[in-house]
Amino acid sequence: MSSSWFHWALMSAAFAALTAIFAKIGLAGVDSDLATLIRTAVIIIVLSIFVYATGKWSNPLQLPAKTWTFLILSGLATGASWVCYFRALKIGDASKVAPVDKLSVLLVAVFAVIFLGERPAPREWFGILLVGAGVLVLGFKR
């Protein structure tokens, strides 16, 4: 089961790619902030059904304050990311916006070192830096 994270991460990447395509099509004729709200409502409904159906529901009021604090911060960061992402998709090409959004790969690695004490191996840093270099290449105007 230790390698299952990789399969989940690959599925996340596939769904994220579909998110960009579906969102770009869905943003035609609608404000990006309203589209983000609709998307969020769908996520809340689907996840609520999923958590209930799989028997994973527990009383969230019993969670520790630290858990609440960081889940709230994560939610705020996610919301800000989605608003920015949808605005970028509204005015830019999905094939350009999505890869630049993946600069988060580099930022996660840096933040994980600073805040979590993680130490990626040189091989991992090389791959992370390649992602960052790809973003720079996309960012240069022709």
N, C-alpha and C positions, 0 to 999 in steps of 0.2 A: 504494500500500500504506500510505501515511501515515495515511489516514483509517480504516484497518481496526481501529484500537484502539477506535473508537466502536462498531462492530458487536459486537466481543467484549465490550465493557462492557455493551451492551444485552442480550446473551445471558446475561451474568453476572447482571444484574438479574432477568431472567426465571427463571433457575434458582434464584436466591436466594429469589424469591417462592414457587416450588414447594417449595423446602426448608422454608420456614415452614409451608406447608399440610400437606405430607407428615409433617413432624416433629410437628406438633400432633396429627394423627390417630394417628401411631405412638406417641406418648407415653402414650396411654391404657393404664393398668394396668402401667406400667413406670417404674422409677426413671430420672430424667433423666440421671444420670451413666452408667448402664449403656447407655442409648439413645445417648449421645454416643460411648461406646466402640464400639458396634456400627456406628454411622455412620462412625467413623474407620477401622475395619477394612475396611468396604466401599470407602472412598476409597482406601486403600492397595492393595487388590487391583486395583481398576479402573485406577488410575494406573499401577501396575506393568505391567499388560497393555498399556496405551496406550503407555507409553514404550518398551517392548520391541518392540511391533508396528510402531511408526513409526520404529524404528531410531535413537532418540534416546538410547539407553543409553550411558553412558560411565562410567569408573571414578570414583566420587565421592571416592575417597581422593586423587585428583590435584587436587582443588579447593583453592584457597588458604585459609589459616586464616581470613582475614577473611570470605570467603564462607561458610564453615562457621559462624562465630560469628553472623553476621546471619541465616542461614537457621535456625539453632537458636533464636535469639531470636524470629524470626517464627513458628516452630512453637509455641513456648511461648505467645506472644501469641494465636495462633489457637486453641490448646487452651483457654486461659482464656476467650476470647471464646465458644467453642462451649459450654463448661460453663455459663457465665452465661446465654447465649441459651436453651439448652434448659431451664434452671431457670425462666427467665422465661416461656417458652412453656408449661411444665407448669402454671403457676399463673395465667397471664394469657391474654387473647385475642390470637390471632395478629395480628389487625387493629390492635392497639395495640402489641404488643411489637415487631413488625418495623419500623414507622416510627421508634420510639424508638431501636432499634438503628442506624438510619441516621444518628443523630447523629454516627456515625463519619465521615460526609462532611465535616462541619465540623471535626472533630478532625484528620482527615487533612490538610486544608488548612492548619490552624494548625501542625501538626507538620512539614509539608513546607516551610513558610516558615522555621521555626526550625532544622530539622535538614538540610534539603536545599538551602536557599537559593532555593527557588522563589518566584516573584512573580506570583500570579494577578492578572489584569486586574480593574479595577473591576466590569465586567459579570459576571465569574466570581464575585467576592466577593458580588455581589448575589444570585446564584443560590444560593450556599453558605449565605448568611445566611437566605434564604427557607426552606431545609431546616431550619436551626436553629430558626427561628421556628415552623415546623410542629411540631417536636418539643415546643417549649414549650406550644403550644396543646393537644397531646395529653396533656401532663403535668399540666395543670390539672384539678383535680377539679371536677365539676359540682355 
